[in-house]
Amino acid sequence: MHRILLSTTALISIAGAASAEITWSGKVELGYNTEEQVEDGKGVIATAEISPTFSTDLDFGLTAKAEATFILIDQEGGGGLDTDALDDFEAESYILSLSNDDFALEFGTTDFAPDSYWESAGDMEADGFSEADGETGVLFSGTYGPMSFGLSSVLHTDDFADGGAGEGEFDQLALAVNADMDKFDVSFAYQEEANLAFDGNDDFEADEIIAASVGTTLQGIDLRLGYASNQTDNIDSTGIEVGYAIQDVSLGGYFVSESAGNDNWGLSAGYERGPLAVEVYYEDEQGSSLAGLEGAYEVNERLVVKAGFIDDEDANDDGGTYIGAEYDLGNDASFLLSFADADAEDEDELGGPEYRNGVTALLTLEF
């Protein structure tokens, strides 16, 4: 969490001095779940967050913006309602930015460049670039002709430092570039090895990684070739990904040759026509298979029903069955009734809809 203390007087002063435009958005959830896998235990779900955004236009075509998301209530399961967040008024995320039509400089809980721009060719083990999960960092992004790019670095703070003693230094410079060159598009990404120890994010990868891929379309078939190398662990991945769509059917597949461990491969087929959408897939990741059948049916313009079955050989990963119906109440409000039976005891989200394990009834309001 990021503590940001803003008094009403200070906000008015800032808004008046800079003639800033202030917009508000938010989300509220209220419901009930029957299973212990929902965080602190079965029971009430009550969450509320608000997101103010302050923006103002500057000279030379620049726009300055400050945005944050504040958690008011965060109760997912358990018998009592924990409202400590109301007292602490903690920011879940925040971004300060300066931008124009072509470039943007962001500071705060930004994405890392490779996670935003890198295009892989299937499930490549060696392209495990770091993924942001609330760290404070800086991201410079932009477009130049047919090229889009991002340059990022992460700040070593107490919240994400190993042992909780942050040094306040920027670390792990990362670069990613995409270029659309007529018949081909090229993707390149690099991140340096982290010099400092990070904790609190399982998706942070300290290793040095370099990767490149190229994609094209031949006779209606989408092709992508890719190569990734983990320079720290001395492993590499070489992959090919294929996609083809004809009328209501889409087909896909990939194969990745791995220098360490088993090769990865997968196949998928999708069908979408009118209110019905169905996808079936099979993946073999490092010798462990994952198969699934998931679909959705739009009963009418307000009611959508989703169901799926996922079979995962890894008992600690995704797997199970789910079915749910979501009804649009209008004005960005909806009601969800779902049932999910997860294979793993600690799995609290299942399938593409990310349904909570067990029976869930949930009212969601967005503004």
C-alpha positions as CSV (number, residue, x, y, z in Angstrom):
1,M,0.0,0.0,0.0
2,H,1.1,3.6,-0.6
3,R,0.2,6.2,2.0
4,I,-0.9,9.5,0.4
5,L,-2.2,12.2,2.7
6,L,-4.2,14.9,0.9
7,S,-6.1,17.5,2.8
8,T,-9.2,19.2,1.3
9,T,-7.5,22.6,1.5
10,A,-4.5,21.3,-0.4
11,L,-6.6,19.8,-3.1
12,I,-8.5,23.0,-3.6
13,S,-5.3,25.0,-3.7
14,I,-3.7,22.7,-6.3
15,A,-6.8,22.7,-8.5
16,G,-7.2,26.4,-8.4
17,A,-3.6,27.2,-9.1
18,A,-3.2,24.8,-12.0
19,S,-6.9,25.0,-13.3
20,A,-6.9,21.2,-13.1
21,E,-9.8,19.1,-14.3
22,I,-10.9,16.6,-11.6
23,T,-12.7,13.4,-12.5
24,W,-13.8,10.6,-10.2
25,S,-14.4,6.9,-10.8
26,G,-14.9,4.0,-8.4
27,K,-16.1,0.4,-7.8
28,V,-18.2,-1.2,-5.1
29,E,-18.9,-4.9,-4.5
30,L,-21.3,-6.4,-2.0
31,G,-22.0,-10.1,-1.8
32,Y,-21.5,-13.5,-0.2
33,N,-19.4,-16.6,-0.8
34,T,-19.7,-20.0,0.8
35,E,-16.1,-21.4,0.7
36,E,-13.0,-20.9,3.0
37,Q,-10.8,-20.3,0.0
38,V,-11.9,-16.7,-0.1
39,E,-9.1,-15.0,1.8
40,D,-10.1,-14.9,5.5
41,G,-12.9,-17.4,5.3
42,K,-16.5,-17.8,4.1
43,G,-18.8,-14.9,4.5
44,V,-19.4,-11.4,3.4
45,I,-17.7,-9.8,0.4
46,A,-17.6,-6.0,0.8
47,T,-15.1,-3.9,-1.2
48,A,-15.1,-0.2,-2.2
49,E,-12.5,1.9,-4.0
50,I,-12.4,5.4,-5.4
51,S,-10.1,6.8,-8.1
52,P,-9.6,10.5,-8.5
53,T,-7.8,11.9,-11.5
54,F,-6.3,15.4,-11.7
55,S,-5.2,16.6,-15.2
56,T,-4.2,20.0,-16.7
57,D,-3.0,21.1,-20.1
58,L,0.4,22.8,-20.2
59,D,2.3,24.7,-22.9
60,F,3.9,22.9,-25.9
61,G,1.1,20.3,-26.1
62,L,1.9,18.7,-22.7
63,T,-0.6,17.3,-20.3
64,A,0.2,16.7,-16.6
65,K,-1.9,14.1,-14.8
66,A,-2.1,12.6,-11.3
67,E,-4.3,9.6,-10.6
68,A,-4.7,7.2,-7.7
69,T,-6.9,4.4,-6.4
70,F,-7.8,4.5,-2.8
71,I,-9.2,1.4,-1.0
72,L,-12.0,2.3,1.4
73,I,-13.2,-1.2,2.3
74,D,-11.5,-4.5,1.5
75,Q,-13.4,-7.4,3.0
76,E,-13.3,-10.7,1.2
77,G,-14.7,-13.4,3.5
78,G,-14.8,-13.7,7.3
79,G,-17.5,-13.0,9.8
80,G,-16.7,-9.4,10.8
81,L,-16.3,-6.3,8.6
82,D,-12.8,-4.9,8.6
83,T,-12.9,-1.1,8.1
84,D,-9.3,-0.3,9.0
85,A,-8.7,1.0,5.5
86,L,-11.1,3.8,6.2
87,D,-8.8,5.0,9.0
88,D,-5.6,4.5,7.1
89,F,-6.9,5.8,3.7
90,E,-4.2,3.9,1.8
91,A,-3.6,4.2,-1.9
92,E,-3.6,0.9,-3.8
93,S,-1.9,2.5,-6.8
94,Y,-0.9,5.9,-8.1
95,I,0.6,7.4,-11.2
96,L,2.1,10.8,-11.9
97,S,2.5,11.5,-15.6
98,L,3.6,14.1,-18.2
99,S,2.6,13.4,-21.8
100,N,1.9,14.7,-25.3
101,D,0.5,13.0,-28.4
102,D,3.7,10.9,-29.0
103,F,5.4,10.4,-25.6
104,A,4.6,9.8,-21.9
105,L,6.7,9.8,-18.8
106,E,5.1,8.0,-15.8
107,F,6.2,7.6,-12.2
108,G,4.4,5.4,-9.7
109,T,2.8,1.9,-9.9
110,T,3.5,1.7,-13.6
111,D,3.9,-1.4,-15.8
112,F,7.4,-2.7,-16.8
113,A,8.3,-2.1,-20.4
114,P,8.7,-5.8,-21.5
115,D,5.4,-6.8,-19.9
116,S,3.7,-4.1,-22.0
117,Y,5.4,-4.5,-25.3
118,W,7.0,-7.9,-25.7
119,E,5.3,-10.4,-28.1
120,S,6.2,-14.0,-27.5
121,A,5.9,-17.0,-29.8
122,G,4.0,-19.4,-27.5
123,D,4.8,-20.4,-23.9
124,M,8.6,-19.7,-23.8
125,E,10.3,-20.5,-20.5
126,A,13.3,-18.2,-21.1
127,D,11.2,-15.0,-21.6
128,G,10.1,-14.7,-17.9
129,F,10.3,-10.9,-17.8
130,S,9.3,-9.2,-14.6
131,E,5.7,-8.3,-14.2
132,A,4.7,-5.3,-12.1
133,D,2.6,-5.9,-8.9
134,G,2.4,-2.6,-7.1
135,E,6.1,-1.6,-7.2
136,T,7.0,2.0,-7.6
137,G,8.8,2.6,-10.9
138,V,9.3,4.9,-13.9
139,L,8.2,4.2,-17.5
140,F,9.0,6.3,-20.5
141,S,6.9,5.2,-23.5
142,G,6.1,6.6,-26.9
143,T,5.7,6.1,-30.7
144,Y,8.0,7.2,-33.5
145,G,6.8,6.4,-37.0
146,P,6.0,2.7,-37.2
147,M,7.8,2.0,-33.9
148,S,6.4,1.9,-30.3
149,F,8.6,1.5,-27.3
150,G,8.9,1.5,-23.5
151,L,11.9,2.1,-21.2
152,S,11.4,1.3,-17.5
153,S,13.1,0.9,-14.1
154,V,11.8,-0.2,-10.7
155,L,12.4,1.6,-7.4
156,H,13.9,-0.4,-4.5
157,T,11.5,0.5,-1.6
158,D,10.8,-1.0,1.8
159,D,7.6,-2.6,0.6
160,F,9.4,-4.6,-2.1
161,A,12.9,-5.0,-0.7
162,D,14.1,-8.3,0.6
163,G,14.0,-7.9,4.4
164,G,11.9,-4.7,4.2
165,A,15.0,-2.4,4.1
166,G,14.8,-0.5,0.8
167,E,17.7,1.4,-0.5
168,G,15.6,3.9,-2.5
169,E,17.6,3.3,-5.7
170,F,16.3,2.5,-9.2
171,D,17.2,-1.0,-10.5
172,Q,16.7,-3.3,-13.4
173,L,16.6,-1.1,-16.5
174,A,14.3,-2.7,-19.1
175,L,13.6,-1.8,-22.8
176,A,11.0,-3.1,-25.2
177,V,10.3,-2.1,-28.8
178,N,7.7,-3.1,-31.4
179,A,8.0,-2.1,-35.0
180,D,5.4,-2.6,-37.8
181,M,7.3,-2.8,-41.0
182,D,4.7,-3.3,-43.8
183,K,4.5,-7.1,-44.1
184,F,6.4,-7.9,-40.9
185,D,6.2,-6.8,-37.3
186,V,9.2,-7.1,-35.0
187,S,9.3,-7.3,-31.2
188,F,12.4,-6.9,-29.0
189,A,12.8,-6.8,-25.2
190,Y,15.7,-6.7,-22.8
191,Q,15.9,-6.4,-19.0
192,E,19.2,-6.2,-17.0
193,E,19.9,-8.4,-14.0
194,A,18.7,-6.8,-10.8
195,N,21.5,-5.6,-8.5
196,L,19.3,-5.5,-5.4
197,A,17.1,-8.1,-3.8
198,F,13.3,-7.8,-4.2
199,D,10.5,-9.5,-2.3
200,G,6.7,-9.5,-2.2
201,N,6.2,-10.2,-5.9
202,D,6.3,-13.7,-7.2
203,D,6.3,-12.4,-10.8
204,F,9.5,-10.4,-10.3
205,E,12.4,-12.0,-12.2
206,A,15.9,-10.8,-11.2
207,D,17.7,-12.4,-14.2
208,E,19.1,-10.8,-17.3
209,I,16.8,-11.7,-20.3
210,I,16.9,-10.8,-23.9
211,A,14.3,-11.8,-26.5
212,A,13.2,-11.1,-30.1
213,S,10.4,-12.2,-32.3
214,V,9.0,-11.5,-35.8
215,G,5.5,-12.0,-37.1
216,T,3.8,-11.9,-40.5
217,T,0.7,-13.1,-42.3
218,L,0.9,-15.6,-45.3
219,Q,-2.2,-16.6,-47.1
220,G,-4.4,-15.8,-44.1
221,I,-2.2,-17.7,-41.7
222,D,-0.6,-15.6,-38.9
223,L,3.0,-16.7,-38.1
224,R,5.4,-15.7,-35.4
225,L,8.9,-16.9,-34.7
226,G,10.6,-16.0,-31.4
227,Y,13.8,-16.5,-29.5
228,A,14.5,-15.8,-25.8
229,S,17.6,-16.2,-23.7
230,N,18.0,-16.0,-20.0
231,Q,21.6,-14.9,-19.7
232,T,21.8,-15.5,-16.0
233,D,20.6,-19.1,-16.0
234,N,22.1,-19.8,-19.4
235,I,18.9,-21.2,-20.9
236,D,17.1,-20.3,-24.1
237,S,13.7,-20.9,-25.9
238,T,13.0,-21.0,-29.6
239,G,9.3,-20.9,-30.6
240,I,6.8,-20.8,-33.4
241,E,3.2,-19.7,-33.1
242,V,0.5,-20.2,-35.8
243,G,-3.0,-18.8,-36.0
244,Y,-5.8,-19.1,-38.7
245,A,-9.3,-17.9,-38.8
246,I,-12.0,-18.9,-41.2
247,Q,-15.6,-17.6,-40.9
248,D,-16.7,-18.5,-37.3
249,V,-13.8,-20.8,-36.5
250,S,-10.3,-19.8,-35.2
251,L,-7.4,-22.3,-34.9
252,G,-4.1,-21.8,-33.1
253,G,-1.0,-23.7,-32.1
254,Y,2.5,-23.3,-30.9
255,F,5.7,-25.2,-30.3
256,V,8.7,-24.1,-28.2
257,S,12.0,-25.9,-28.2
258,E,13.6,-25.5,-24.7
259,S,17.3,-25.9,-24.0
260,A,16.4,-27.1,-20.4
261,G,13.5,-29.3,-19.4
262,N,10.7,-30.5,-21.7
263,D,9.6,-28.7,-24.8
264,N,6.3,-26.8,-24.7
265,W,3.4,-27.0,-27.2
266,G,-0.3,-26.3,-27.4
267,L,-3.4,-26.4,-29.6
268,S,-6.6,-24.4,-29.5
269,A,-9.8,-24.0,-31.4
270,G,-12.5,-21.4,-31.0
271,Y,-16.0,-21.0,-32.4
272,E,-18.1,-17.8,-32.2
273,R,-21.4,-17.2,-33.9
274,G,-24.3,-15.0,-32.7
275,P,-24.7,-15.3,-29.0
276,L,-22.5,-18.4,-28.6
277,A,-18.7,-18.5,-28.1
278,V,-16.8,-21.7,-27.3
279,E,-13.0,-22.4,-26.9
280,V,-11.3,-25.7,-26.4
281,Y,-7.5,-26.0,-25.8
282,Y,-4.7,-28.3,-24.8
283,E,-1.2,-27.3,-23.6
284,D,1.8,-29.3,-22.5
285,E,4.0,-27.1,-20.4
286,Q,7.2,-28.7,-19.2
287,G,5.6,-32.2,-19.3
288,S,2.5,-31.2,-17.4
289,S,-0.8,-31.0,-19.4
290,L,-3.5,-28.4,-19.2
291,A,-6.8,-28.9,-21.1
292,G,-10.0,-26.9,-21.0
293,L,-13.4,-26.3,-22.5
294,E,-14.9,-22.9,-21.8
295,G,-17.9,-21.1,-23.3
296,A,-20.3,-18.2,-23.0
297,Y,-23.9,-17.7,-24.2
298,E,-25.6,-14.3,-24.4
299,V,-29.2,-15.1,-23.5
300,N,-30.3,-11.5,-24.3
301,E,-28.7,-8.1,-24.2
302,R,-28.6,-8.1,-20.4
303,L,-28.0,-11.8,-19.4
304,V,-24.8,-13.8,-20.1
305,V,-24.1,-17.3,-19.0
306,K,-20.6,-18.7,-18.8
307,A,-19.4,-22.3,-18.0
308,G,-16.2,-24.2,-18.2
309,F,-14.2,-27.3,-17.4
310,I,-10.4,-27.1,-16.8
311,D,-8.2,-30.2,-16.3
312,D,-4.7,-29.4,-14.9
313,E,-2.2,-32.1,-14.0
314,D,-0.5,-29.7,-11.6
315,A,-2.6,-30.0,-8.4
316,N,-1.4,-26.5,-7.2
317,D,-2.5,-24.7,-10.4
318,D,-5.8,-23.8,-12.2
319,G,-8.3,-26.7,-12.5
320,G,-11.9,-27.4,-11.8
321,T,-15.4,-26.5,-13.1
322,Y,-17.5,-23.4,-13.0
323,I,-20.8,-21.9,-14.2
324,G,-22.1,-18.4,-13.7
325,A,-24.8,-16.0,-14.8
326,E,-24.3,-12.2,-14.9
327,Y,-27.2,-9.8,-15.3
328,D,-26.7,-6.2,-16.4
329,L,-28.8,-3.9,-14.2
330,G,-27.9,-0.8,-16.2
331,N,-25.9,2.2,-15.4
332,D,-22.7,0.1,-14.9
333,A,-24.3,-2.1,-12.3
334,S,-24.5,-5.9,-12.5
335,F,-25.5,-9.0,-10.4
336,L,-23.5,-12.2,-10.6
337,L,-24.5,-15.7,-9.4
338,S,-21.8,-18.3,-9.8
339,F,-20.6,-21.7,-8.7
340,A,-17.0,-22.9,-9.0
341,D,-15.4,-26.1,-7.8
342,A,-11.6,-25.6,-7.8
343,D,-9.3,-28.6,-7.7
344,A,-6.6,-26.9,-5.6
345,E,-7.6,-26.1,-2.0
346,D,-6.1,-22.6,-2.1
347,E,-7.4,-21.7,-5.5
348,D,-9.7,-18.6,-5.1
349,E,-10.3,-17.7,-8.8
350,L,-11.2,-20.1,-11.6
351,G,-11.4,-19.7,-15.4
352,G,-11.4,-16.7,-17.6
353,P,-14.3,-15.1,-15.6
354,E,-12.1,-15.5,-12.4
355,Y,-15.1,-16.8,-10.4
356,R,-14.5,-17.3,-6.7
357,N,-14.4,-20.9,-5.5
358,G,-17.8,-22.0,-4.1
359,V,-21.2,-20.4,-4.5
360,T,-21.0,-16.6,-4.9
361,A,-23.7,-13.9,-5.1
362,L,-22.3,-10.5,-5.9
363,L,-23.6,-7.1,-6.7
364,T,-21.2,-4.8,-8.5
365,L,-21.5,-1.0,-8.9
366,E,-19.2,1.1,-11.0
367,F,-19.2,4.8,-11.5
